[in-house]
Amino acid sequence: IHGRLAPEVFEEQVRAAGYFYASSSRDGLRQPALLAIEANHSSGQTILRLLKKNRYSRLFAHRPLADRSERAGPHLGWMTTSTTRMPMLDKLAQHIREDAVVIPCEASIREMRTFVRGDDGKPQAQEGCHDDRVISLAIALEMADRAYDEPRTKWQAPEYAVADTPTGL
């Protein structure tokens, strides 16, 4: 979901997508997809508040390390910080190098091509461009690692035999 939408419209769309991509849990019940709303800004906080109000049950919560000024505890949403930004972008780059992620969206690929290192070395969108799709894909990969309770193995293509057919399979 990409665009400049009113918060209540965006929340409705995200919630619908979460239910559309529901999966079965260990007990066989369907549960909505895990949603990780970026909580760095007020619009993300608004979306989280609306999702809670509408009783969406699977919202990502991070646990910041406690320091003297803050109690450790769950905080709803994903926080893109100086600590999380580079590791998630490194993971995205690795997945792309290894062909471990499929990106069927031309607009996302275009945006990735304008995501460069700035003069200070920080990965960012070129001037006049955006990084929303890049960051959301990186966050999605982070959630893929956190969303499953059971160990996963790397996906492997099924074996096939070459045949005398129009497709060769």
VOKOL-175708 format. One record per residue: x, y, z of N, C-alpha, C in turn; residue in one letter; residue number from 0. Coordinates in nm, 3 decimals. Layout:
N
+---------+---------+---------+---------+----------+---------+---------+---------+---------+---------+-----+
:  n.east : n.north :    n.up : ca.east : ca.north :   ca.up :  c.east : c.north :    c.up : residuo : num :
+---------+---------+---------+---------+----------+---------+---------+---------+---------+---------+-----+
:       X :       Y :       Z :       X :        Y :       Z :       X :       Y :       Z :       A : NUM :
...
+---------+---------+---------+---------+----------+---------+---------+---------+---------+---------+-----+
This chain:
169
+---------+---------+---------+---------+----------+---------+---------+---------+---------+---------+-----+
:  n.east : n.north :    n.up : ca.east : ca.north :   ca.up :  c.east : c.north :    c.up : residuo : num :
+---------+---------+---------+---------+----------+---------+---------+---------+---------+---------+-----+
:   0.087 :  -0.117 :   0.000 :   0.000 :    0.000 :   0.000 :   0.091 :   0.122 :   0.000 :       I :   0 :
:   0.078 :   0.203 :  -0.099 :   0.164 :    0.320 :  -0.109 :   0.083 :   0.438 :  -0.157 :       H :   1 :
:   0.101 :   0.551 :  -0.095 :   0.032 :    0.672 :  -0.138 :   0.014 :   0.767 :  -0.022 :       G :   2 :
:  -0.036 :   0.880 :  -0.052 :  -0.065 :    0.981 :   0.050 :  -0.213 :   0.968 :   0.084 :       R :   3 :
:  -0.241 :   0.890 :   0.188 :  -0.378 :    0.861 :   0.228 :  -0.405 :   0.921 :   0.365 :       L :   4 :
:  -0.530 :   0.955 :   0.390 :  -0.571 :    0.997 :   0.524 :  -0.544 :   0.881 :   0.620 :       A :   5 :
:  -0.503 :   0.911 :   0.743 :  -0.468 :    0.804 :   0.837 :  -0.576 :   0.697 :   0.853 :       P :   6 :
:  -0.703 :   0.738 :   0.861 :  -0.808 :    0.637 :   0.881 :  -0.826 :   0.549 :   0.757 :       E :   7 :
:  -0.801 :   0.603 :   0.640 :  -0.809 :    0.524 :   0.517 :  -0.690 :   0.428 :   0.508 :       V :   8 :
:  -0.571 :   0.479 :   0.540 :  -0.452 :    0.395 :   0.539 :  -0.466 :   0.281 :   0.640 :       F :   9 :
:  -0.513 :   0.314 :   0.760 :  -0.531 :    0.211 :   0.864 :  -0.628 :   0.104 :   0.816 :       E :  10 :
:  -0.736 :   0.144 :   0.753 :  -0.835 :    0.048 :   0.702 :  -0.772 :  -0.044 :   0.597 :       E :  11 :
:  -0.692 :   0.014 :   0.509 :  -0.627 :   -0.064 :   0.404 :  -0.524 :  -0.161 :   0.462 :       Q :  12 :
:  -0.445 :  -0.114 :   0.557 :  -0.344 :   -0.199 :   0.621 :  -0.410 :  -0.312 :   0.699 :       V :  13 :
:  -0.515 :  -0.279 :   0.772 :  -0.588 :   -0.381 :   0.850 :  -0.647 :  -0.485 :   0.756 :       R :  14 :
:  -0.707 :  -0.442 :   0.645 :  -0.764 :   -0.536 :   0.547 :  -0.655 :  -0.626 :   0.490 :       A :  15 :
:  -0.540 :  -0.569 :   0.459 :  -0.429 :   -0.649 :   0.407 :  -0.384 :  -0.752 :   0.511 :       A :  16 :
:  -0.379 :  -0.711 :   0.638 :  -0.341 :   -0.803 :   0.744 :  -0.434 :  -0.922 :   0.755 :       G :  17 :
:  -0.564 :  -0.898 :   0.740 :  -0.660 :   -1.009 :   0.744 :  -0.654 :  -1.092 :   0.616 :       Y :  18 :
:  -0.628 :  -1.026 :   0.503 :  -0.618 :   -1.098 :   0.375 :  -0.501 :  -1.196 :   0.379 :       F :  19 :
:  -0.389 :  -1.154 :   0.439 :  -0.269 :   -1.238 :   0.446 :  -0.262 :  -1.319 :   0.575 :       Y :  20 :
:  -0.376 :  -1.347 :   0.634 :  -0.381 :   -1.427 :   0.757 :  -0.318 :  -1.564 :   0.731 :       A :  21 :
:  -0.264 :  -1.621 :   0.838 :  -0.203 :   -1.753 :   0.827 :  -0.252 :  -1.841 :   0.941 :       S :  22 :
:  -0.228 :  -1.970 :   0.927 :  -0.268 :   -2.064 :   1.031 :  -0.161 :  -2.070 :   1.139 :       S :  23 :
:  -0.205 :  -2.072 :   1.262 :  -0.111 :   -2.085 :   1.374 :  -0.093 :  -2.233 :   1.405 :       S :  24 :
:  -0.010 :  -2.262 :   1.505 :   0.015 :   -2.402 :   1.541 :  -0.112 :  -2.476 :   1.581 :       R :  25 :
:  -0.207 :  -2.404 :   1.642 :  -0.331 :   -2.470 :   1.686 :  -0.434 :  -2.478 :   1.573 :       D :  26 :
:  -0.395 :  -2.439 :   1.451 :  -0.483 :   -2.452 :   1.336 :  -0.576 :  -2.334 :   1.314 :       G :  27 :
:  -0.574 :  -2.237 :   1.405 :  -0.660 :   -2.120 :   1.389 :  -0.591 :  -2.018 :   1.300 :       L :  28 :
:  -0.672 :  -1.946 :   1.224 :  -0.614 :   -1.840 :   1.139 :  -0.589 :  -1.717 :   1.225 :       R :  29 :
:  -0.474 :  -1.657 :   1.203 :  -0.440 :   -1.534 :   1.273 :  -0.397 :  -1.431 :   1.170 :       Q :  30 :
:  -0.429 :  -1.304 :   1.194 :  -0.391 :   -1.201 :   1.097 :  -0.240 :  -1.190 :   1.084 :       P :  31 :
:  -0.197 :  -1.134 :   0.975 :  -0.054 :   -1.113 :   0.952 :   0.003 :  -1.015 :   1.055 :       A :  32 :
:   0.129 :  -1.033 :   1.085 :   0.199 :   -0.941 :   1.175 :   0.219 :  -0.809 :   1.102 :       L :  33 :
:   0.175 :  -0.700 :   1.162 :   0.192 :   -0.566 :   1.104 :   0.299 :  -0.491 :   1.182 :       L :  34 :
:   0.391 :  -0.430 :   1.109 :   0.495 :   -0.350 :   1.171 :   0.486 :  -0.210 :   1.115 :       A :  35 :
:   0.417 :  -0.125 :   1.185 :   0.401 :    0.013 :   1.144 :   0.521 :   0.092 :   1.194 :       I :  36 :
:   0.584 :   0.169 :   1.104 :   0.698 :    0.249 :   1.147 :   0.648 :   0.358 :   1.241 :       E :  37 :
:   0.698 :   0.358 :   1.363 :   0.646 :    0.444 :   1.469 :   0.732 :   0.568 :   1.492 :       A :  38 :
:   0.818 :   0.602 :   1.398 :   0.909 :    0.715 :   1.417 :   0.840 :   0.851 :   1.412 :       N :  39 :
:   0.723 :   0.858 :   1.357 :   0.659 :    0.988 :   1.333 :   0.513 :   0.983 :   1.378 :       H :  40 :
:   0.451 :   1.100 :   1.383 :   0.315 :    1.108 :   1.437 :   0.214 :   1.031 :   1.353 :       S :  41 :
:   0.230 :   1.027 :   1.220 :   0.132 :    0.953 :   1.140 :   0.139 :   0.803 :   1.170 :       S :  42 :
:   0.259 :   0.750 :   1.194 :   0.271 :    0.609 :   1.233 :   0.204 :   0.584 :   1.367 :       G :  43 :
:   0.220 :   0.677 :   1.460 :   0.155 :    0.664 :   1.590 :   0.003 :   0.667 :   1.576 :       Q :  44 :
:  -0.047 :   0.750 :   1.485 :  -0.192 :    0.758 :   1.461 :  -0.242 :   0.625 :   1.406 :       T :  45 :
:  -0.170 :   0.567 :   1.311 :  -0.210 :    0.438 :   1.253 :  -0.213 :   0.331 :   1.361 :       I :  46 :
:  -0.111 :   0.327 :   1.445 :  -0.107 :    0.229 :   1.554 :  -0.225 :   0.247 :   1.649 :       L :  47 :
:  -0.256 :   0.372 :   1.683 :  -0.370 :    0.399 :   1.772 :  -0.500 :   0.349 :   1.710 :       R :  48 :
:  -0.519 :   0.373 :   1.579 :  -0.641 :    0.327 :   1.511 :  -0.647 :   0.175 :   1.503 :       L :  49 :
:  -0.533 :   0.110 :   1.478 :  -0.531 :   -0.037 :   1.473 :  -0.567 :  -0.096 :   1.610 :       L :  50 :
:  -0.514 :  -0.036 :   1.717 :  -0.550 :   -0.081 :   1.851 :  -0.698 :  -0.059 :   1.877 :       K :  51 :
:  -0.749 :   0.058 :   1.840 :  -0.891 :    0.089 :   1.859 :  -0.979 :  -0.012 :   1.786 :       K :  52 :
:  -0.936 :  -0.056 :   1.668 :  -1.011 :   -0.155 :   1.590 :  -0.974 :  -0.298 :   1.625 :       N :  53 :
:  -0.902 :  -0.315 :   1.735 :  -0.869 :   -0.445 :   1.793 :  -0.791 :  -0.538 :   1.699 :       R :  54 :
:  -0.700 :  -0.480 :   1.622 :  -0.612 :   -0.565 :   1.540 :  -0.515 :  -0.633 :   1.636 :       Y :  55 :
:  -0.503 :  -0.765 :   1.625 :  -0.436 :   -0.841 :   1.730 :  -0.287 :  -0.868 :   1.710 :       S :  56 :
:  -0.233 :  -0.847 :   1.591 :  -0.091 :   -0.882 :   1.571 :  -0.011 :  -0.760 :   1.526 :       R :  57 :
:   0.024 :  -0.679 :   1.622 :   0.106 :   -0.561 :   1.596 :   0.245 :  -0.584 :   1.652 :       L :  58 :
:   0.345 :  -0.555 :   1.572 :   0.482 :   -0.571 :   1.618 :   0.509 :  -0.473 :   1.732 :       F :  59 :
:   0.578 :  -0.522 :   1.833 :   0.621 :   -0.438 :   1.945 :   0.768 :  -0.463 :   1.969 :       A :  60 :
:   0.846 :  -0.356 :   1.977 :   0.988 :   -0.372 :   2.005 :   1.014 :  -0.346 :   2.152 :       H :  61 :
:   1.122 :  -0.401 :   2.199 :   1.163 :   -0.382 :   2.338 :   1.296 :  -0.309 :   2.340 :       R :  62 :
:   1.292 :  -0.179 :   2.363 :   1.420 :   -0.107 :   2.370 :   1.496 :  -0.147 :   2.495 :       P :  63 :
:   1.627 :  -0.138 :   2.488 :   1.706 :   -0.165 :   2.607 :   1.680 :  -0.056 :   2.709 :       L :  64 :
:   1.672 :  -0.096 :   2.835 :   1.646 :    0.002 :   2.940 :   1.772 :   0.083 :   2.969 :       A :  65 :
:   1.753 :   0.209 :   2.989 :   1.861 :    0.292 :   3.042 :   1.803 :   0.365 :   3.162 :       D :  66 :
:   1.874 :   0.457 :   3.217 :   1.826 :    0.523 :   3.337 :   1.703 :   0.609 :   3.313 :       R :  67 :
:   1.680 :   0.650 :   3.190 :   1.569 :    0.740 :   3.163 :   1.443 :   0.669 :   3.113 :       S :  68 :
:   1.455 :   0.543 :   3.078 :   1.339 :    0.475 :   3.019 :   1.329 :   0.332 :   3.070 :       E :  69 :
:   1.209 :   0.292 :   3.106 :   1.186 :    0.154 :   3.146 :   1.180 :   0.067 :   3.021 :       R :  70 :
:   1.239 :  -0.052 :   3.030 :   1.228 :   -0.144 :   2.918 :   1.086 :  -0.199 :   2.916 :       A :  71 :
:   1.030 :  -0.208 :   2.803 :   0.897 :   -0.262 :   2.788 :   0.857 :  -0.258 :   2.643 :       G :  72 :
:   0.751 :  -0.323 :   2.607 :   0.712 :   -0.325 :   2.466 :   0.657 :  -0.189 :   2.422 :       P :  73 :
:   0.702 :  -0.146 :   2.306 :   0.653 :   -0.025 :   2.243 :   0.601 :  -0.065 :   2.107 :       H :  74 :
:   0.475 :  -0.034 :   2.078 :   0.417 :   -0.075 :   1.950 :   0.487 :  -0.008 :   1.833 :       L :  75 :
:   0.504 :  -0.083 :   1.727 :   0.560 :   -0.031 :   1.604 :   0.708 :  -0.056 :   1.590 :       G :  76 :
:   0.755 :  -0.042 :   1.467 :   0.897 :   -0.056 :   1.436 :   0.962 :   0.082 :   1.444 :       W :  77 :
:   1.077 :   0.088 :   1.506 :   1.152 :    0.213 :   1.514 :   1.275 :   0.202 :   1.424 :       M :  78 :
:   1.280 :   0.285 :   1.321 :   1.398 :    0.293 :   1.238 :   1.489 :   0.397 :   1.302 :       T :  79 :
:   1.599 :   0.350 :   1.358 :   1.692 :    0.436 :   1.430 :   1.832 :   0.417 :   1.373 :       T :  80 :
:   1.927 :   0.491 :   1.426 :   2.066 :    0.473 :   1.384 :   2.114 :   0.332 :   1.416 :       S :  81 :
:   2.054 :   0.267 :   1.514 :   2.091 :    0.130 :   1.551 :   2.029 :   0.026 :   1.458 :       T :  82 :
:   1.907 :   0.049 :   1.412 :   1.836 :   -0.051 :   1.330 :   1.850 :  -0.028 :   1.180 :       T :  83 :
:   1.877 :   0.095 :   1.139 :   1.875 :    0.130 :   0.996 :   1.979 :   0.053 :   0.913 :       R :  84 :
:   2.107 :   0.060 :   0.949 :   2.210 :   -0.005 :   0.869 :   2.196 :  -0.158 :   0.867 :       M :  85 :
:   2.172 :  -0.223 :   0.982 :   2.156 :   -0.368 :   0.974 :   2.040 :  -0.411 :   0.884 :       P :  86 :
:   1.929 :  -0.338 :   0.888 :   1.816 :   -0.380 :   0.803 :   1.846 :  -0.351 :   0.657 :       M :  87 :
:   1.917 :  -0.243 :   0.626 :   1.954 :   -0.216 :   0.487 :   2.059 :  -0.315 :   0.438 :       L :  88 :
:   2.151 :  -0.356 :   0.526 :   2.248 :   -0.459 :   0.490 :   2.178 :  -0.591 :   0.458 :       D :  89 :
:   2.077 :  -0.625 :   0.539 :   2.002 :   -0.749 :   0.515 :   1.928 :  -0.741 :   0.382 :       K :  90 :
:   1.867 :  -0.627 :   0.352 :   1.799 :   -0.608 :   0.225 :   1.896 :  -0.626 :   0.109 :       L :  91 :
:   2.013 :  -0.563 :   0.116 :   2.113 :   -0.575 :   0.010 :   2.158 :  -0.720 :  -0.008 :       A :  92 :
:   2.176 :  -0.791 :   0.104 :   2.217 :   -0.931 :   0.096 :   2.109 :  -1.015 :   0.028 :       Q :  93 :
:   1.983 :  -0.994 :   0.065 :   1.873 :   -1.068 :   0.003 :   1.867 :  -1.041 :  -0.147 :       H :  94 :
:   1.892 :  -0.919 :  -0.187 :   1.889 :   -0.885 :  -0.330 :   2.007 :  -0.951 :  -0.401 :       I :  95 :
:   2.126 :  -0.944 :  -0.342 :   2.244 :   -1.008 :  -0.404 :   2.225 :  -1.158 :  -0.420 :       R :  96 :
:   2.158 :  -1.221 :  -0.323 :   2.140 :   -1.367 :  -0.325 :   2.011 :  -1.409 :  -0.396 :       E :  97 :
:   1.940 :  -1.316 :  -0.458 :   1.811 :   -1.345 :  -0.523 :   1.714 :  -1.414 :  -0.426 :       D :  98 :
:   1.716 :  -1.371 :  -0.300 :   1.631 :   -1.431 :  -0.198 :   1.502 :  -1.354 :  -0.179 :       A :  99 :
:   1.481 :  -1.249 :  -0.256 :   1.359 :   -1.171 :  -0.247 :   1.316 :  -1.135 :  -0.389 :       V : 100 :
:   1.187 :  -1.143 :  -0.412 :   1.131 :   -1.106 :  -0.541 :   1.064 :  -0.970 :  -0.525 :       V : 101 :
:   1.095 :  -0.879 :  -0.614 :   1.037 :   -0.744 :  -0.609 :   0.960 :  -0.723 :  -0.740 :       I : 102 :
:   0.829 :  -0.754 :  -0.739 :   0.753 :   -0.746 :  -0.865 :   0.699 :  -0.606 :  -0.896 :       P : 103 :
:   0.741 :  -0.506 :  -0.822 :   0.688 :   -0.370 :  -0.836 :   0.792 :  -0.280 :  -0.903 :       C : 104 :
:   0.760 :  -0.234 :  -1.023 :   0.853 :   -0.147 :  -1.097 :   0.883 :  -0.018 :  -1.020 :       E : 105 :
:   0.784 :   0.038 :  -0.954 :   0.806 :    0.162 :  -0.879 :   0.906 :   0.139 :  -0.765 :       A : 106 :
:   0.899 :   0.023 :  -0.701 :   0.995 :   -0.008 :  -0.594 :   1.135 :  -0.022 :  -0.650 :       S : 107 :
:   1.148 :  -0.087 :  -0.764 :   1.280 :   -0.103 :  -0.826 :   1.336 :   0.033 :  -0.867 :       I : 108 :
:   1.251 :   0.119 :  -0.923 :   1.295 :    0.255 :  -0.958 :   1.344 :   0.329 :  -0.834 :       R : 109 :
:   1.271 :   0.316 :  -0.725 :   1.309 :    0.385 :  -0.602 :   1.441 :   0.331 :  -0.548 :       E : 110 :
:   1.461 :   0.201 :  -0.562 :   1.587 :    0.141 :  -0.515 :   1.706 :   0.192 :  -0.595 :       M : 111 :
:   1.683 :   0.223 :  -0.720 :   1.792 :    0.274 :  -0.805 :   1.831 :   0.418 :  -0.770 :       R : 112 :
:   1.743 :   0.489 :  -0.702 :   1.774 :    0.627 :  -0.661 :   1.808 :   0.633 :  -0.511 :       T : 113 :
:   1.827 :   0.519 :  -0.450 :   1.867 :    0.510 :  -0.309 :   2.019 :   0.494 :  -0.310 :       F : 114 :
:   2.089 :   0.598 :  -0.270 :   2.234 :    0.603 :  -0.286 :   2.300 :   0.643 :  -0.154 :       V : 115 :
:   2.432 :   0.643 :  -0.154 :   2.505 :    0.694 :  -0.037 :   2.522 :   0.844 :  -0.053 :       R : 116 :
:   2.484 :   0.919 :   0.050 :   2.501 :    1.064 :   0.049 :   2.647 :   1.101 :   0.070 :       G : 117 :
:   2.676 :   1.228 :   0.069 :   2.813 :    1.277 :   0.090 :   2.870 :   1.230 :   0.224 :       D : 118 :
:   2.782 :   1.210 :   0.322 :   2.826 :    1.165 :   0.454 :   2.835 :   1.013 :   0.463 :       D : 119 :
:   2.806 :   0.941 :   0.351 :   2.814 :    0.795 :   0.349 :   2.685 :   0.727 :   0.391 :       G : 120 :
:   2.587 :   0.804 :   0.435 :   2.460 :    0.746 :   0.481 :   2.372 :   0.710 :   0.360 :       K : 121 :
:   2.320 :   0.587 :   0.357 :   2.228 :    0.549 :   0.250 :   2.099 :   0.631 :   0.260 :       P : 122 :
:   2.059 :   0.691 :   0.148 :   1.940 :    0.776 :   0.148 :   1.891 :   0.795 :   0.006 :       Q : 123 :
:   1.772 :   0.849 :  -0.006 :   1.717 :    0.879 :  -0.138 :   1.792 :   0.998 :  -0.198 :       A : 124 :
:   1.813 :   0.993 :  -0.330 :   1.871 :    1.108 :  -0.399 :   1.780 :   1.228 :  -0.379 :       Q : 125 :
:   1.836 :   1.346 :  -0.393 :   1.756 :    1.467 :  -0.379 :   1.639 :   1.464 :  -0.477 :       E : 126 :
:   1.520 :   1.494 :  -0.426 :   1.400 :    1.493 :  -0.508 :   1.336 :   1.356 :  -0.522 :       G : 127 :
:   1.394 :   1.254 :  -0.459 :   1.341 :    1.118 :  -0.467 :   1.292 :   1.074 :  -0.328 :       C : 128 :
:   1.239 :   0.955 :  -0.320 :   1.184 :    0.904 :  -0.194 :   1.248 :   0.771 :  -0.159 :       H : 129 :
:   1.235 :   0.731 :  -0.032 :   1.287 :    0.602 :   0.012 :   1.181 :   0.516 :   0.082 :       D : 130 :
:   1.054 :   0.555 :   0.074 :   0.948 :    0.484 :   0.146 :   0.943 :   0.336 :   0.112 :       D : 131 :
:   0.950 :   0.303 :  -0.016 :   0.941 :    0.163 :  -0.057 :   1.065 :   0.084 :  -0.016 :       R : 132 :
:   1.181 :   0.147 :  -0.021 :   1.304 :    0.080 :   0.020 :   1.298 :   0.046 :   0.168 :       V : 133 :
:   1.264 :   0.145 :   0.249 :   1.258 :    0.123 :   0.394 :   1.149 :   0.023 :   0.430 :       I : 134 :
:   1.033 :   0.031 :   0.365 :   0.925 :   -0.064 :   0.399 :   0.964 :  -0.207 :   0.360 :       S : 135 :
:   1.037 :  -0.225 :   0.251 :   1.082 :   -0.359 :   0.215 :   1.184 :  -0.410 :   0.317 :       L : 136 :
:   1.275 :  -0.323 :   0.359 :   1.373 :   -0.363 :   0.461 :   1.303 :  -0.400 :   0.592 :       A : 137 :
:   1.202 :  -0.325 :   0.631 :   1.126 :   -0.356 :   0.752 :   1.053 :  -0.489 :   0.734 :       I : 138 :
:   0.996 :  -0.512 :   0.616 :   0.925 :   -0.639 :   0.591 :   1.018 :  -0.758 :   0.607 :       A : 139 :
:   1.142 :  -0.746 :   0.562 :   1.238 :   -0.855 :   0.580 :   1.272 :  -0.875 :   0.727 :       L : 140 :
:   1.281 :  -0.766 :   0.803 :   1.301 :   -0.778 :   0.947 :   1.186 :  -0.854 :   1.011 :       E : 141 :
:   1.064 :  -0.822 :   0.969 :   0.946 :   -0.889 :   1.027 :   0.941 :  -1.036 :   0.986 :       M : 142 :
:   0.986 :  -1.068 :   0.866 :   0.988 :   -1.208 :   0.822 :   1.073 :  -1.292 :   0.918 :       A : 143 :
:   1.180 :  -1.234 :   0.969 :   1.263 :   -1.306 :   1.065 :   1.198 :  -1.319 :   1.202 :       D : 144 :
:   1.107 :  -1.228 :   1.234 :   1.046 :   -1.225 :   1.367 :   0.906 :  -1.284 :   1.372 :       R : 145 :
:   0.843 :  -1.308 :   1.260 :   0.702 :   -1.343 :   1.257 :   0.673 :  -1.490 :   1.281 :       A : 146 :
:   0.773 :  -1.575 :   1.271 :   0.748 :   -1.718 :   1.281 :   0.806 :  -1.775 :   1.408 :       Y : 147 :
:   0.732 :  -1.865 :   1.469 :   0.779 :   -1.931 :   1.590 :   0.864 :  -2.053 :   1.557 :       D : 148 :
:   0.835 :  -2.118 :   1.445 :   0.903 :   -2.241 :   1.409 :   1.023 :  -2.211 :   1.320 :       E : 149 :
:   1.129 :  -2.293 :   1.334 :   1.246 :   -2.270 :   1.248 :   1.208 :  -2.288 :   1.101 :       P : 150 :
:   1.270 :  -2.206 :   1.017 :   1.244 :   -2.215 :   0.874 :   1.370 :  -2.255 :   0.801 :       R : 151 :
:   1.354 :  -2.317 :   0.688 :   1.468 :   -2.351 :   0.606 :   1.462 :  -2.268 :   0.479 :       T : 152 :
:   1.576 :  -2.254 :   0.414 :   1.581 :   -2.176 :   0.291 :   1.497 :  -2.245 :   0.185 :       K : 153 :
:   1.420 :  -2.167 :   0.111 :   1.334 :   -2.220 :   0.007 :   1.418 :  -2.276 :  -0.105 :       W : 154 :
:   1.379 :  -2.392 :  -0.157 :   1.447 :   -2.451 :  -0.271 :   1.344 :  -2.480 :  -0.378 :       Q : 155 :
:   1.381 :  -2.453 :  -0.501 :   1.291 :   -2.481 :  -0.613 :   1.272 :  -2.632 :  -0.624 :       A : 156 :
:   1.151 :  -2.676 :  -0.661 :   1.130 :   -2.819 :  -0.679 :   1.211 :  -2.871 :  -0.796 :       P : 157 :
:   1.250 :  -2.997 :  -0.786 :   1.323 :   -3.056 :  -0.897 :   1.225 :  -3.086 :  -1.010 :       E : 158 :
:   1.276 :  -3.082 :  -1.130 :   1.190 :   -3.108 :  -1.245 :   1.271 :  -3.180 :  -1.352 :       Y : 159 :
:   1.200 :  -3.245 :  -1.439 :   1.263 :   -3.315 :  -1.550 :   1.235 :  -3.241 :  -1.680 :       A : 160 :
:   1.332 :  -3.241 :  -1.767 :   1.314 :   -3.178 :  -1.898 :   1.231 :  -3.272 :  -1.983 :       V : 161 :
:   1.133 :  -3.216 :  -2.052 :   1.044 :   -3.297 :  -2.135 :   1.031 :  -3.234 :  -2.273 :       A : 162 :
:   0.975 :  -3.309 :  -2.365 :   0.954 :   -3.260 :  -2.501 :   0.816 :  -3.194 :  -2.507 :       D : 163 :
:   0.805 :  -3.076 :  -2.444 :   0.680 :   -3.000 :  -2.442 :   0.711 :  -2.857 :  -2.483 :       T : 164 :
:   0.611 :  -2.774 :  -2.510 :   0.638 :   -2.636 :  -2.548 :   0.720 :  -2.558 :  -2.446 :       P : 165 :
:   0.702 :  -2.589 :  -2.315 :   0.778 :   -2.516 :  -2.213 :   0.909 :  -2.585 :  -2.180 :       T : 166 :
:   0.925 :  -2.709 :  -2.220 :   1.047 :   -2.783 :  -2.189 :   1.045 :  -2.852 :  -2.055 :       G : 167 :
:   0.933 :  -2.841 :  -1.983 :   0.921 :   -2.906 :  -1.851 :   0.822 :  -3.019 :  -1.855 :       L : 168 :
+---------+---------+---------+---------+----------+---------+---------+---------+---------+---------+-----+
